[in-house]
Amino acid sequence: MLTLIEGGRVYTPDPVGVQSILLADGHVGKVGEVDRSALERLGAEYEVIDASGCIVVPGFIDPHTHLLGGSGETGYSTQTPEFFISEIIAFGITTVVGTLGVDTTMKTMAGLLAKVKGLKEQGINAFCWTGGYDIPPNSILGTVREDIMFIDEVIGAGEVAIADERALAPDPQQLARTATHAHIGGMLAKKAGLVHIHCGDSERRLSQLRDVLNNYDVKPSWFYSTHVERTEKLVEEAIELSNQGMPCDMDVVEGDLHRWVRYWLDHGGNPERLTVSSDASMTGHGLVWQQVRECVLEHGFTLEQMLPMITRNTGRILKLREKGEIRKAFMGDMVMLEEGSLEIVNVMSQGKMMVRDGKLTCEENWLKDSDREIHLSGRKNEGGEDD
């Protein structure tokens, strides 16, 4: 089945103007002029999507999301439920990387891997980090290296916590050993092989990571730090290590992405080493596009500045082949945005339409044999206050 997208202004994520995009077998076959009459002469069956009035961009990649839900740090009853595909794809996210956090007792690696496999069955790209806050990480096969090498969905280790009271400061030698195992596993399996570092709000900031880098034969590029937007001092330390090769991630939970991206750029941060994630657990995946959109519409950033942080940068850093760009042989993951408002109109994952004209065209597979009705709506920020 062929799909021809016509009339849209394309960002690959670089702006390339109005172009046609031909999809074949879920991948991009061509970006540029497409002779529709030639398709007709071939007798090939194809669908035409009129993207006039839209901006066509790569599907978004969320590198840090708690797919099994939050841990419930104020009691068992405050655990949050797992995320469903409709909560993810509706906001343009076509690739997710799931992680465990502080709770590796009730939220397990086996459960996370099963969730990732389930999302893949439903048509989006899904991966995971192996472990959680603890060192050594809670792996499935026994070691980080084995998980990365032999489990397709595992791309690295983490999120390992530093500077956080909810986790013991990791022993430098153990952290260095984990980084080495992850790096070797990634090298052998052609994966990222990174250690995903959770930066807590302690005044120690990235000092523990610097100790490891200064005393062991590991490189900054073997780590990928997240939540670096907590304070200005933390951003500055992250920029210093990023300029030595370490990629960094900012989450959108606090709703102030524009402030921290501006701080990153104004203080010499490399825009190609920065990504944006949802850290979804209590908050949802929709904040990623909402915050990026606000950066463009309200805070003076350009679309070409912001898009790589949720597309190309993430795909390259995590070695997610065929993802994060619109170009030949890449996956047919793309989002069509309304010109001007940048509202999501259509979402395609692996060449399949998942959202059409703003409405979901997919649903959770288990609903087909269920009579359950679930209608939940969080109350965070109702009337300007947190519940």
C-alpha positions in Angstrom: 0.0 0.0 0.0 1.3 3.4 -1.0 0.4 6.7 0.6 1.0 10.1 -1.0 1.0 13.2 1.2 0.6 16.3 -0.9 0.6 20.1 -0.3 2.1 20.3 3.1 5.0 22.4 4.2 7.6 19.9 5.3 10.1 20.1 8.1 12.5 17.1 8.1 12.9 18.7 10.9 14.7 21.3 8.8 12.4 23.4 6.7 12.3 22.3 3.1 9.2 24.0 1.8 6.1 22.5 0.2 7.0 18.9 -0.8 5.2 15.7 -1.5 6.0 12.6 0.6 5.6 9.1 -0.8 5.3 6.3 1.8 5.7 2.6 0.9 5.4 -0.3 3.3 5.5 2.0 6.3 8.6 3.8 5.2 9.4 7.1 3.4 10.1 6.3 -0.3 10.6 9.8 -1.5 10.5 13.4 -0.4 10.0 15.8 -3.3 8.1 15.9 -6.5 6.0 12.7 -7.1 4.4 12.0 -10.4 0.9 10.8 -9.6 0.3 9.8 -13.1 3.3 7.4 -13.0 1.7 5.8 -9.9 -1.5 5.4 -11.8 0.3 3.8 -14.8 1.8 1.3 -12.5 -1.7 0.3 -11.4 -0.5 0.5 -7.8 -3.2 1.1 -5.1 -2.5 4.3 -3.2 -4.1 6.8 -0.8 -3.7 10.5 -1.2 -3.6 12.7 1.9 -4.2 16.4 1.3 -1.9 18.2 3.7 -2.6 21.7 2.3 -2.6 24.2 5.2 -0.5 21.9 7.3 3.1 21.6 8.4 4.4 18.0 8.2 7.0 17.1 10.8 8.6 13.9 12.0 6.8 11.9 14.7 7.8 12.9 18.2 10.2 10.8 20.3 9.7 10.7 24.1 12.9 9.3 25.6 11.8 9.2 29.3 8.3 8.1 30.3 7.0 5.9 33.1 4.8 3.7 31.0 3.8 1.6 34.0 2.6 4.7 35.9 4.0 6.5 38.9 5.2 4.9 42.1 2.8 6.4 44.6 5.3 8.0 46.9 2.7 9.2 49.3 1.0 5.8 49.7 -0.2 2.8 47.8 -3.4 4.5 46.8 -1.5 7.3 45.0 0.1 4.9 42.5 -0.9 6.0 39.0 -2.1 3.5 36.3 -0.1 2.5 33.3 -0.4 4.6 30.1 -2.5 3.5 27.1 -1.6 4.0 23.5 -4.4 6.6 23.0 -2.8 8.8 25.7 0.5 8.7 23.8 -0.3 8.8 20.1 -3.0 11.5 20.4 -0.2 14.0 21.1 2.0 13.2 18.2 4.4 10.8 20.0 5.2 7.9 17.8 8.2 6.6 19.7 8.5 6.0 23.5 11.3 4.8 25.7 10.0 3.5 29.0 11.8 3.6 32.3 11.4 2.6 35.9 12.2 5.0 38.7 12.3 4.8 42.5 10.0 1.8 42.7 11.6 -1.3 41.2 9.6 -3.6 43.6 6.0 -3.3 42.4 7.1 -1.8 39.0 9.3 -4.5 37.5 11.5 -4.8 34.5 9.5 -7.8 33.3 6.3 -5.7 33.5 7.9 -2.8 31.7 9.2 -5.0 28.9 5.8 -6.5 28.5 4.2 -3.0 28.3 6.7 -2.0 25.6 6.0 -5.1 23.6 2.2 -4.4 23.9 2.6 -0.9 22.6 4.7 -2.3 19.6 1.9 -4.7 18.8 -0.5 -1.7 18.6 1.6 0.1 16.0 4.0 2.5 17.7 7.7 2.3 18.3 8.6 1.4 21.9 11.8 0.7 23.8 13.0 0.8 27.4 15.9 1.4 29.7 16.8 -1.5 32.0 17.0 -0.9 35.7 15.8 2.0 37.8 17.3 4.2 40.5 19.5 1.5 41.9 23.1 0.4 41.2 23.6 -2.2 40.0 20.5 -1.9 37.9 17.7 -4.5 38.1 18.2 -6.3 34.8 16.2 -9.1 33.3 18.8 -11.5 32.1 21.3 -10.8 34.9 23.4 -8.0 33.6 23.0 -4.7 31.8 25.2 -5.9 29.0 23.1 -9.0 28.4 19.8 -7.1 28.4 21.1 -4.6 25.9 22.6 -7.3 23.7 19.8 -9.8 23.7 16.6 -7.9 24.3 15.6 -6.0 21.2 13.7 -3.3 23.1 16.4 -2.5 25.7 18.6 0.4 24.5 20.6 1.2 27.7 20.6 1.3 31.5 18.7 3.6 33.9 17.3 5.8 35.1 20.2 5.6 37.7 19.7 8.3 40.4 22.3 10.7 41.7 21.9 13.7 44.0 18.6 12.3 45.3 17.5 11.3 48.8 15.4 8.5 47.4 18.5 6.6 46.3 21.9 6.0 47.9 24.7 7.8 46.2 25.9 5.2 43.7 29.4 3.8 44.4 31.7 5.4 41.8 33.3 2.1 40.9 29.9 0.4 40.4 28.6 3.3 38.3 31.7 3.2 36.2 31.3 -0.6 35.8 27.7 -0.2 34.8 28.6 2.4 32.2 31.3 0.2 30.8 29.0 -2.8 30.5 26.3 -0.7 28.9 28.8 0.8 26.5 30.1 -2.5 25.4 26.6 -4.0 25.1 25.6 -1.1 22.9 28.8 -1.3 20.8 28.2 -5.1 20.2 24.5 -4.8 19.5 24.6 -1.5 17.6 22.5 0.3 20.2 23.0 3.5 22.2 24.3 1.6 25.3 24.0 4.8 27.4 23.4 5.0 31.2 20.4 7.3 31.7 21.1 9.4 34.7 18.4 10.9 36.9 19.6 14.2 38.4 17.9 14.9 41.8 17.5 18.2 43.5 20.4 17.8 46.0 23.1 20.4 46.1 25.5 17.7 45.0 24.1 18.1 41.5 26.4 16.3 39.0 29.4 16.0 41.4 29.0 12.3 41.6 29.1 11.9 37.9 32.2 14.1 37.6 33.9 11.9 40.2 33.3 8.9 38.0 34.6 10.7 34.9 37.7 12.0 36.7 38.7 8.7 38.2 37.7 5.9 35.8 38.2 5.3 32.1 34.7 6.2 31.1 33.6 9.0 28.8 30.9 11.7 29.2 29.3 10.4 25.9 28.5 7.2 27.7 25.9 9.0 29.9 22.6 10.7 29.2 21.4 12.9 32.0 17.8 13.9 32.5 15.9 16.5 34.7 18.8 18.9 34.2 16.5 21.9 34.3 15.9 21.9 38.1 18.2 24.9 38.8 20.4 27.3 36.9 23.5 25.8 38.6 22.5 22.3 37.5 22.0 23.5 33.9 25.4 25.1 33.9 27.0 21.9 35.1 25.1 19.9 32.5 26.3 22.3 29.8 29.9 21.8 30.9 29.6 18.0 30.6 27.5 18.3 27.5 30.2 20.3 25.8 32.5 17.3 26.6 30.1 15.0 24.8 27.3 14.1 27.3 23.8 14.4 25.8 21.2 15.9 28.2 17.4 15.9 28.6 14.9 18.3 30.0 11.5 17.2 31.2 8.3 19.3 30.8 6.6 18.5 34.1 6.9 22.0 35.6 5.6 23.7 32.4 8.6 26.1 32.0 10.5 24.5 29.1 10.9 27.9 27.4 12.9 29.3 30.4 15.4 26.4 30.5 15.9 26.0 26.7 16.7 29.7 26.6 19.1 29.4 29.5 20.8 26.4 27.8 21.3 28.3 24.6 22.3 31.6 26.2 25.0 29.8 28.3 26.7 28.0 25.5 24.8 24.7 25.5 25.0 22.7 22.3 21.4 22.5 20.9 22.2 19.2 19.1 22.9 17.5 22.5 19.6 18.5 24.1 16.4 16.5 24.1 12.9 17.0 25.7 10.9 14.3 27.5 7.5 14.0 29.3 8.7 12.2 32.4 5.0 11.1 32.3 3.6 9.5 35.5 1.5 12.0 37.4 1.5 14.3 34.3 0.8 13.0 30.8 2.5 12.9 27.4 0.6 15.9 26.1 2.8 18.3 27.8 5.7 17.6 25.4 4.0 19.1 22.4 2.1 21.7 24.4 5.4 23.1 25.8 7.2 23.0 22.5 4.3 24.7 20.8 4.3 27.4 23.5 8.0 27.9 23.0 7.2 28.7 19.3 4.0 30.6 19.6 4.6 32.6 22.8 8.3 32.7 23.6 10.1 33.6 20.3 11.6 30.3 19.4 11.4 29.0 15.8 10.0 25.7 14.9 13.3 24.6 13.4 15.0 25.3 16.7 12.6 23.3 18.8 11.6 20.3 16.6 15.1 18.6 16.7 14.8 18.3 20.5 11.8 16.0 20.2 12.8 14.3 16.8 16.3 14.2 15.2 18.4 14.8 18.3 16.7 12.1 20.3 16.8 9.6 17.4 20.5 10.2 16.8 21.5 10.2 20.5 19.6 7.0 21.2 20.6 5.3 17.9 17.0 4.7 17.1 17.6 4.0 13.4 15.0 5.2 10.9 13.4 7.6 13.4 13.4 11.3 14.1 13.6 12.6 10.5 11.5 12.6 7.3 13.8 11.3 4.7 14.2 8.3 2.4 14.1 4.9 4.1 13.1 6.3 7.4 10.0 5.1 9.2 6.8 6.7 8.1 6.3 8.4 11.5 4.9 12.0 11.0 2.6 14.6 12.5 0.6 17.1 10.5 0.1 20.4 12.2 -2.3 23.2 11.4 -0.5 26.2 10.0 -0.6 29.1 12.5 -2.1 27.3 15.5 0.2 24.3 15.3 -2.6 22.1 16.5 -2.3 18.4 15.8 -4.4 17.3 12.8 -3.1 13.9 11.7 -0.6 11.5 13.2 1.0 8.6 11.3 3.0 5.8 12.9 4.9 3.3 10.7 2.9 4.7 7.8 -0.5 4.0 9.4 -2.9 6.8 10.2 -3.5 6.8 14.0 -5.1 10.3 14.3 -7.1 11.7 11.5 -8.6 15.2 11.6 -7.8 15.4 15.3 -9.6 12.2 16.2 -8.1 8.9 17.2 -8.4 6.1 14.7 -6.8 3.5 16.9 -7.7 2.0 20.3 -6.3 -0.4 22.8 -6.5 -4.0 21.6 -8.0 -5.3 24.8 -11.1 -3.1 24.4 -12.3 -5.4 21.6 -13.2 -8.1 24.2 -14.0 -6.0 27.2 -17.1 -4.2 28.5 -15.1 -2.0 30.8 -15.8 1.8 30.7 -12.9 4.0 32.0 -13.4 7.8 32.1 -10.7 9.5 34.1 -9.6 13.1 34.2 -6.9 14.5 36.4 -7.6 17.6 38.4 -4.1 19.1 38.6 -4.2 22.9 38.2 -8.0 23.2 38.3 -8.7 26.8 39.2 -4.9 27.4 39.2 -4.2 25.2 42.2 -2.7 21.7 42.5 -5.0 19.1 44.2 
